[in-house]
């Protein structure tokens, strides 16, 4: 193995990186590989469940969990042929629910990454893809001969009926998984005519170009469209250009809203103040952007005005992307979709949302007025101080940093941050917060296949997870400034820069 790139602690192989012949990247493909099945347990014997005209045994697995200073905890998990029963974990769940997921099936994913690390050409890459059964990734490929390609990995189920978007009855056998999509029918390409491949968690193929159901929920596509604009902006692209693209902070929805309000007129000086600032904005969500802060706060005010009349309070946070657990599931797949719909609603002003165009305009003016009030209360009376980075900060939060007295010791931040969840330099937020606490970019990688010593990367906040190490947080300032470090490749170049050597022995 002669590989450089990003690893995941506790797992073998380089997940994203390059060897001497090829380079590869990865994004989540957002294919739908999970379903919920409503099960019928026997009314007199809950250790059995119905499937067809039979009562099958619920498999029981005991998980023993060691707890310090206490007796070990034993968790009993019931499993049907669909998967583990999870209804006890869900609030207000009245029916047994089984969770079916391809990630719970036996597979050889790590073996696939081993093949990827030693691949020397496209055929080897495809072999590696075929052995990565989960998770579902869009793996990007480049080699020293100038070839580029991609392939979506992972087992995606073929359903006998339905699309998996709602829980299905598990007892009738009509919604069973009857196979998985064959590898050669998953989205892929080698040297496409366009000359480029974009992968930003968006829908890779329109529904009419795919014979199978890959899912219903992807990211909203703003980042992918901005990358496409950047690639079309000039005929050739250098390593410096790619570095600039990774850090791009232009907000396409911000430009949409700015242009939508271009003809809005008001005699309200409080609303006019933020309207003027928005109209003067160039669309970039730089940390010092005033117009960017106006845009983000206005979106919050519009959301708070429009949605509560249509959506129940308990559902609202989840519709906006709030996950069910702050640590394990902080955001869900709905994140980013309301913004797309809201801009369409404001542009078209349909009757079931607004009685008239004048009604819509009154609502916009009221929300602009509220935006001014929020910014004044939060950042002061001087509009020059209404900078996006003062609202939008990031904290690299250690698990122990959630305990108040330890936050300043273990956690890194807060740091002012540009961008948001819809910019190429992704820095997403959860509902009800301007802090970057959703989906964001902690690592970056740039590889020039013609000169591997020019490769560079970033991994914030540091290379070490050891609090006493000087490398625990030393990369955070560089990451914030958009800088990278070199990933040297040839031995002479590495030795010339070596400061310390760590030797691992058995």
N, C-alpha and C positions, 0 to 999 in steps of 0.2 A: 504494500500500500504506500503510495506517495500522493497524498491528498491534502488539500487545504480548504478551510471553510468553517461552517458552523456545525457544532455538535450539540447534542442534547444530553445534559448530565445523566449518568446512569445507563445510557444506551450506547451501543457500539456504532461506529461508522460516522461519516460526515453527512449530515442531512442536506445541506445546500453548500455548494462550493465547486471546486474543479480539481482534476488531476492533470497530468501532462498532455492529455489528448482532447478531453471534453470538459465543458462546464455545464452546470445545471442549476436551475432555480425552482421554486415551488410556491404556489399559492393554493389556498383552500378552494376546491372546485364547487362547493355548495350543492353537490348532487344529493338527492334525497335517498338516504340509505337506512332510514328508521321509520317504523310504524308503531302505532299503539293498537292492541287488540283487546276488546272487552270480553272477558272470560265469564263463564257461568260455573260457579263452584256448586258442588252438590249441597243441597240445603241441610242434609244431615251429616255430611262428611266433607268438610272443607279441604281435605287432603286429596280430593278428586275433582276433576273438571270435565265438562262436556265437550266432546268434539264429534260432530255427526250424531250417530245413535249410540255412542259409547261414552263411558265415564273413565277417563284416563287418570293415572296417578300423578299428583303434583310432586315433582322431584324436590326433595328437601336437602339443602346444603347448609351446613353449620360453619360460619366464619368466626374464628376465635381471635379477638382483638385484645392485645396486651395493653393495660392501662397502668401507668406509673402510680405507685402508692395505693392502688386499688385492685380489687379482684378483676381478673380478665372478663371481658364482655363477650357473650356469645350472641351472634346475630343469625337468626334462621331465615334463609332466603328460599322462597318457593319459586319454582321454575316450571312453566308449561313448555310445550314444544315451540311456542312463539318466542319465549324469553322469560326473564325474571318478572315477578309480580311487583309493581312499584307503587300501587295505589296508596299504600300506607304513608308514602313520602309526600303525597300531594294534598293540599288543603281542600276540604269539602268533597273529596272523592268518595262516591257512594257505591261504585262498582269496581270489581277486580280488574285491573289493567295490567296487561303484559307488554313489556317493552321489547320490540324486535329490532335488532340492529346488526348490520354486517360486521361491526367492530367487535361484537361478542362471539362471532364465529371463529373457529380455529383458522389460522393463516400463517403466512411466512413473510410478513412485512419486513422484518429486520433482514432476512436473507435477501430480499429485493434491494435494499439499500446497500448491502455488501456487493451485489452485482453492479449497482450504479457506481460505487466508488472505484471499481476496477474496469469499467466500460471504456472501450477505446473508439467506438464508432456508433452509428445510429442503430445498427442491429443489436449490439450489446445493450444499448439504452432501452430498446423495446423489450428485450428479455427481462431487464430489471423491472420495467413497468409491469409486466405480466405477473410478477411475483410480489408486488405491493398491493395487497388486497384491501387494506385499510390503513389510514384514512383515505378519503377520496381527495386527491390532489391534482392540480394541473401542473405537471412537471415540464419545465422549459429546457430546451437543449440547444447547445452550440458546440461546434468543434473547430479544430485548427484549419480545416479545409474550407471553412466559410459556410457550412451548412447550419441551418436553424430549424427547430421543430418543437413540437409539444405533444403531449399525450395525457389524457385524463386517466388517472389510476383508480383502483378500488372496485370492489364488487357493488354493483347497483342492482337492486332486485327488479325482477319482472313480476308484476302483480296479476293474478288471475282476473281481478276486477278492481275498479276504483283506482285512485291515484295516490292513496296514502295520506291525503291532507287532513283527514278526519279519522278518529278511532273507528275501527271496523269490528263487526261481530266476529268473535273468534271461534264460535261453536258451529257455524254453518259450513265452514270450509270453502266459501265462495271467494274469499279475499286472500287466499294463501299466496305465498311467494312460490312461483313455479320455476324459478331459475334466476340467473343473473345475466346482464347484458354482456354479450361476447366482447372480448378485448378489441377486435378490429371494428366493432360498431360503436365504440366510445369515441368522443371527439378527439381528433388528432390531425396533425398536418406536418409535412416536411417540405421546407423551402416553398411557402405559399407565394403566389404571384404578387401579392402586395409587397413582399420583401420584409415584412415585419410580423410579429405576433404580440398581441396585447393580452395580458392576463391580470385582471384587477378584481377578481371575485365576481365578475359580471356574467350574464348569460353568454356563453361562447357561441352557441348556435341558435338561430331562431327556431321555434317549434316545428315549422314546416321543413326544416333541413335535418331533423333528427327522427329516426323511426321509433325511438323509445322515449318513455317518460323519465326524464332526468331529475325532475323536481319542479317546484313552483316558485321558489324564493332564492334570489341572488341579491348581491349588492346592487344599488340603483343605477350604476353605469356612468355616473358623472366622472369618476376618476379615469375610467377607460376612454371616455370621449376626450378628456383633456390630454391624455397620452397620445391619442390619435392626432389631435391638433398639433402637438409638439413634434411628432414624427413627420408631419406634412409641412412643417414650417420651414424646412431647409432640406436640400438634397442629400447631404452627408452629415454624419453625427460622430463627434469625437468623444473620448472618455470624459473630457470636461463638460461637453453637452449633456452626456448621460448623468453626470453628477448634478448638473443644474436641473434636469428633468426630475430626478428623485426628490429634489427639494422644492418643487413647484407648488405654489400656494394660491393659484388662481381659483376662485370659486365660481363655477358655472351657474349654480343656482342663485348665487349672489348677483350675478349680472342679469339673470332672468328677472329677479324681483326689482332690481334697480330700474330696468327698462320698462317693466310693467307699471311702475309708478311715475314714469316720465311726464305723463299728461295730468297727473293729479294736482288739483288746485285747492288751496285752503286759506282762510283768513285767520286761522289759529296760529299765533306766533310760536307756541310751544311745539306743535306738530311740525310747523314749517322748519324749525331748527334742525330736527333730525332728517326731515325730507331733503333739505339742502345738503346735509352731510352725506346722505346716501347717494344723491345725484352726482356729487363731486368725487365719489369713490371710484378707484380704478379696478375694483374687483379682487384685488389681492389681499389675502388674509395675513399680512405681515403682523408681527407682534406689536408694532407701533401704529397699526392701522386704526384710525378713528371710524371711517366708514364701515370697516369690517365689524367693529364692535356694535355699531348701529344695526347692521344687517342681522347679526346673531340675536341681539336682544329683541328686535322687531319680530323675528321668527317665533321667539318664545311668547311674545304678547299675542300674536296672531293665533298661535296654537291654543293658548289659554282662553281665547275668545271664541274660536270656532268649534273646537272639538267637544267641550263638556256638554253642549246641547245635544250632541249626537251619540256620545259614548258614555257608558256608566263609569263612575269614578274608579271602581275596582279594576276595570279593564284598561283604562286610559294609559297608565304607565307601560303596560305590556305592549299595547298597540304602538307606542312610541319607541319600543326597543328595549325596555327594561327586562333583564333576565330574572330568573327565579332565585338566584343565589349570588350574593356579592362576590364570593370567592370562586365558586365552581362554574357559575353561569351568569356573568354580569350583564350580558346583552343577549338579545335574541335576533332572529332573522328579519324581524319587522323593522329593525333600525334603518332609518334613511328613507323609508317608503312614504311616510306621511308628508315629508317635504315635497316630494315629486307630486303627490296628489294635491297638496295645498296650492302649489303654484298653478296647477291646472285649474283648480276651482276658482282661484282669484282671477285667472285670465279669462275664463269662459263665463263666470258669474251665473251658474245655472240657477233656475227658479227654486229648486228645492234647497238651495243654500242662501240665496238672496232674493228679496222681493223685486229688486230692480238694481240697475247699475249704480244709481245714486245711493241705495242702501249699502252696497259694497264699499263705495267710496267713503261713506260716513264711518264705516267700521275701520277702514284703513287709517283714516285721520285720527280716530280715537286711539288706535294701537300705536300710531306714531307719537301721539301725546304721552301715552303711557311709557313708551320707550325712552323719551326724554326724561321723564320722572325717575325711572329706574336707574338710568345712567347718572343722573344728578345725585341720587341718594347713595349710589354705590361708589362712584368715582369722583364726585365733587361737581361744583358748578361750572368749572372751566372745561369746555368741550375739547380743548387740546389734550386734556388728561384722559379722555375716554379712549384709551388704547386697548386693543383686543388682548394683548399679552397680559394686561392687568387683571382681566377676567379669566383668561384661558391659560391656566398653569398646569404643570404636570408634576406629580410626585411618584417616584419609584418606591412603592410602598412595600416594605418587608412585612411578612406575616406578623412578626412581633411589633412592627411599627404601628399596628392598629391599636396597641395599648398606649394610651396617652403619654406616659412617662418615657416610653422607649422610642417614640416617633422620631425625635431628632437624632437618635443614635443609629437606628437601623435603616430608616428611610432616607431617600435622597430627594431633595426638593423642598418646597415647590419652585419650579423654574418657569418663567414666562415662555409661552410656546405659540408659534404661528400655526396657520392651517386649521382644518376641522375634519370631520369625518368624510367630507366630500371632495377634499383636495388630494392631489397626488401624494403630497407629504401628509399622509393621513394622521389625524389626531382627533379621534372621535370622543364624544361625550355621551353620558347617560342622560335620560330625561330628568329635567329639573336642575341640571348642573352645567356650568360652563367649564368646569375643570376637565382636563383630558383624562378621563377615567373609563373610557370605553374600549374601542379598538384603535391601536396606534402602531407606529413603526419604531421598534427599538433596535433593529439591525438593518444594515445596508450592505450591499456587495456590488462591486464593479470589477469586471474581468475583461482585460484586453487579451484575446487569444493569440495575438501575434507577439505579445511581450508579457509573459505571466508575472514577471517581477513588478509590473506596473499595477497589479491587482490591489484593490483597497477595500476596506470594510469598516464597519462601525458596529459596536455592540454595547449599548448603554444599559446600566450606568457604569459597568466595569467588567473586567475579565474574571475577577475573583468573587466568590460568594463568601469569602472569609472577612469578617468585619475588621480584623486587624491588618489586612493587607493594604498596601498603598494603591492596589488596583481594584479596590472595592467600588470606588465611585469616581475614579480619575477620568473616565471617558465621558461622563455626563456633560461637562462644559463643552467638549469638542462636539458631541452629538447635538447639543443645543445650537452651536454655531454652524452646523452643517458640514463639519470637517470629518475626515476619515483617517484611518491609519493604514500603513502599507502591509500587504501580505506578501512577503518576499518568498521566492520559490527556489531559486538555485542556491546550492549549499554555500558557495563563496559569498553571495549577497547576504545570506542569513548570518553566517559567522561574522561578517564585518559589522553587523548591527547588534550582535548578541550581548546582553548585559548579564543575564543570569541563566543558569542551566538547571533544569529539574530532571532528575533521573528516577524513574519508577522501577522498582525491583520486586520480585516475588518474595 
